[in-house]
């Protein structure tokens, strides 16, 4: 038996998992956070800081481009679940972006 723990997309050897606020962010939580930013900029979700719903298509495009770049750069290193989530998020956000661009 080895002292090996599997992360979502990598192997950590001999490291203990921090607890509470020190715990590392899960990759899926990270990409959902980026997707949430795109939704805020598309005007589909209120900004949590202001409570206002505002559309900024340029910033939405930037968030979407960032997600797309991250998807390309992580290709082959994602679990099946992460890949499925990424594809679903990108498809949904791209459709929403096209709709927001028409308004």
BASE-823444 format. One record per residue (C-alpha): residue number from 0; x, y, z. Coordinates in steps of 0.001 Angstrom, whole numbers. Example, Ala and Ser with C-alpha at 12.3 -4.5 7.8 and 13.67 -1.06 7.14 Angstrom:
<kolgus>
k:0 | xx:12300 | yy:-4500 | zz:7800
k:1 | xx:13670 | yy:-1060 | zz:7140
</kolgus>
This chain:
<kolgus>
k:0 | xx:0 | yy:0 | zz:0
k:1 | xx:1373 | yy:3405 | zz:-956
k:2 | xx:974 | yy:6732 | zz:777
k:3 | xx:-873 | yy:8178 | zz:-2226
k:4 | xx:-4082 | yy:10195 | zz:-2355
k:5 | xx:-5852 | yy:10959 | zz:-5606
k:6 | xx:-7016 | yy:14515 | zz:-6219
k:7 | xx:-9550 | yy:15394 | zz:-8855
k:8 | xx:-6986 | yy:15650 | zz:-11630
k:9 | xx:-3621 | yy:14900 | zz:-10048
k:10 | xx:-1852 | yy:12661 | zz:-7566
k:11 | xx:-627 | yy:13982 | zz:-4228
k:12 | xx:1925 | yy:11892 | zz:-2350
k:13 | xx:2394 | yy:12099 | zz:1387
k:14 | xx:342 | yy:15246 | zz:1850
k:15 | xx:-2358 | yy:15578 | zz:4449
k:16 | xx:-5627 | yy:17243 | zz:3556
k:17 | xx:-6139 | yy:20599 | zz:5293
k:18 | xx:-9485 | yy:21161 | zz:6946
k:19 | xx:-11863 | yy:24093 | zz:7170
k:20 | xx:-10900 | yy:27298 | zz:5392
k:21 | xx:-7461 | yy:25865 | zz:4533
k:22 | xx:-8970 | yy:23160 | zz:2309
k:23 | xx:-7999 | yy:23533 | zz:-1359
k:24 | xx:-10740 | yy:24577 | zz:-3744
k:25 | xx:-12131 | yy:21761 | zz:-5874
k:26 | xx:-11578 | yy:22176 | zz:-9602
k:27 | xx:-15309 | yy:21901 | zz:-10297
k:28 | xx:-15982 | yy:24673 | zz:-7772
k:29 | xx:-13385 | yy:26807 | zz:-9536
k:30 | xx:-14940 | yy:26440 | zz:-13000
k:31 | xx:-18446 | yy:26972 | zz:-11631
k:32 | xx:-17166 | yy:30206 | zz:-10073
k:33 | xx:-15836 | yy:31332 | zz:-13457
k:34 | xx:-19140 | yy:30375 | zz:-15079
k:35 | xx:-21009 | yy:32373 | zz:-12417
k:36 | xx:-18950 | yy:35402 | zz:-13335
k:37 | xx:-20018 | yy:34998 | zz:-16963
k:38 | xx:-23679 | yy:34710 | zz:-15900
k:39 | xx:-23382 | yy:37907 | zz:-13868
k:40 | xx:-21891 | yy:39768 | zz:-16845
k:41 | xx:-24568 | yy:38366 | zz:-19159
k:42 | xx:-27182 | yy:39902 | zz:-16854
k:43 | xx:-28677 | yy:36488 | zz:-16052
k:44 | xx:-27697 | yy:36642 | zz:-12373
k:45 | xx:-27538 | yy:39620 | zz:-10003
k:46 | xx:-24124 | yy:40793 | zz:-8920
k:47 | xx:-23723 | yy:39431 | zz:-5359
k:48 | xx:-21923 | yy:42608 | zz:-4224
k:49 | xx:-24492 | yy:45103 | zz:-5489
k:50 | xx:-27623 | yy:43007 | zz:-5926
k:51 | xx:-28057 | yy:44640 | zz:-9341
k:52 | xx:-28537 | yy:42809 | zz:-12617
k:53 | xx:-26486 | yy:44472 | zz:-15342
k:54 | xx:-25280 | yy:43283 | zz:-18734
k:55 | xx:-21685 | yy:43736 | zz:-19876
k:56 | xx:-21231 | yy:41612 | zz:-22989
k:57 | xx:-17518 | yy:42448 | zz:-23227
k:58 | xx:-16805 | yy:41143 | zz:-19739
k:59 | xx:-19035 | yy:38124 | zz:-20379
k:60 | xx:-16973 | yy:37382 | zz:-23500
k:61 | xx:-13776 | yy:37648 | zz:-21447
k:62 | xx:-15098 | yy:35191 | zz:-18838
k:63 | xx:-16231 | yy:32807 | zz:-21570
k:64 | xx:-12866 | yy:33036 | zz:-23351
k:65 | xx:-11086 | yy:32322 | zz:-20069
k:66 | xx:-13197 | yy:29215 | zz:-19503
k:67 | xx:-12627 | yy:28047 | zz:-23085
k:68 | xx:-8857 | yy:28531 | zz:-22763
k:69 | xx:-8805 | yy:26641 | zz:-19468
k:70 | xx:-10791 | yy:23814 | zz:-21059
k:71 | xx:-8254 | yy:23501 | zz:-23878
k:72 | xx:-5275 | yy:23682 | zz:-21499
k:73 | xx:-6675 | yy:20994 | zz:-19184
k:74 | xx:-7694 | yy:18594 | zz:-21968
k:75 | xx:-6612 | yy:15058 | zz:-21153
k:76 | xx:-6191 | yy:15878 | zz:-17446
k:77 | xx:-9845 | yy:16011 | zz:-16433
k:78 | xx:-11960 | yy:13317 | zz:-14869
k:79 | xx:-15009 | yy:12207 | zz:-16834
k:80 | xx:-17216 | yy:14209 | zz:-14456
k:81 | xx:-15098 | yy:17370 | zz:-14834
k:82 | xx:-15095 | yy:17038 | zz:-18634
k:83 | xx:-18869 | yy:16616 | zz:-18745
k:84 | xx:-19391 | yy:19622 | zz:-16445
k:85 | xx:-16997 | yy:21749 | zz:-18493
k:86 | xx:-18713 | yy:20849 | zz:-21776
k:87 | xx:-22174 | yy:21519 | zz:-20339
k:88 | xx:-21131 | yy:24879 | zz:-18871
k:89 | xx:-19441 | yy:26036 | zz:-22066
k:90 | xx:-22370 | yy:25017 | zz:-24261
k:91 | xx:-24889 | yy:26750 | zz:-21995
k:92 | xx:-22811 | yy:29915 | zz:-21644
k:93 | xx:-22146 | yy:30140 | zz:-25376
k:94 | xx:-25872 | yy:29913 | zz:-26121
k:95 | xx:-26625 | yy:32538 | zz:-23487
k:96 | xx:-23877 | yy:34771 | zz:-24898
k:97 | xx:-25366 | yy:34596 | zz:-28405
k:98 | xx:-28794 | yy:35491 | zz:-27008
k:99 | xx:-27390 | yy:38375 | zz:-24934
k:100 | xx:-25498 | yy:39708 | zz:-27957
k:101 | xx:-28753 | yy:39931 | zz:-29926
k:102 | xx:-30493 | yy:42083 | zz:-27280
</kolgus>
